[in-house]
Every structure is written in C-alpha cells, then in structure tokens.
C-alpha cells in the first residue's frame, strides 16, 4: 500500500475533525499532522479519489506526493 501526503489548510481541531469524518467513510488508514497542515493516507485508491474526498471538507487541498 502507498502512503500519500496531502497539504490541507487546517487551523484547528474542528478542521482536523472534518478531515477525520470524510476519510473514515473511505475506510482508509490515515494520520493527521495538524501543526504542519499535512494528512498522510495509506491507500491503494486513486489519488484523485483521495483528493476529491479531502476537498469535501471545504479546505484548500494540495497533493504533495508519495511519502
């Protein structure tokens, strides 16, 4: 499985909570680094699927690349 790294413009626990809610529905393994505004997702799903899912939070999201 590949670990993908994303920048998500999160500023508080509420922001990271929104990320947690959308990713839990995808059934993927993930880790949130709130101070650095990064989300690490371990998944074989297509990068575009992960990106679109994260965008559902309403935050600015950028795909950084594989970790």
N, C-alpha and C positions, 0 to 999 in steps of 0.2 A: 504494500500500500504506500502511496505517496503522501507526504506531508506538504500541504500548500500553505503559503504565507500571504496574508492579506493585510493591507492597511485599512483600518476602519476608524473614521473620525469620532471616537468615543471620548466623552469628557467626564462621565460619572458612572456610578453603579447602575443607574437606570439604563444607560446606553448599553452597557455590557449585558444587562438583563434582557434587552431586546434581541441582542445577538444570540444569547443562550436560547431564547424562545424559538427563533427561526431555525437554528441549527439542530435543536432537539427533534424537531419534526422531520428533519432529513435523515435521522438515525446515523450520524457520523460522530467520530471521536474528535474532540476539539479542545483547544486551550486558548484562553484569552489573556493577553498581556495589556491590561488597561493603561499603565503608565506610559508605555511605548506605542499605544494605539494599534496593536497588532493582534491578529487572530490566526492561529495555526490550526488547520483542518487536515486530519488524516482520513483520506478517502480515495477511492478509485473513480468517483463520479467525475464527470467532465467539469473542467474549470469554469466554463460558462454557467453551468448549473449552480455551482457554489457561489459565483459572483452575483448572479441574479437573486439567489436566496438571501445573501447578505444585504443586497440593496433594498430588500423589503423592510429593513429597519428604518429607512429614510435617511441613513447616514451616507456620507461620501465614502465610497469603497474603491480601492485600487488593488489589483492583483500584483504582488511583488514577485512571486515565483516559487519554485520548489525550495524547500528548506534543506 
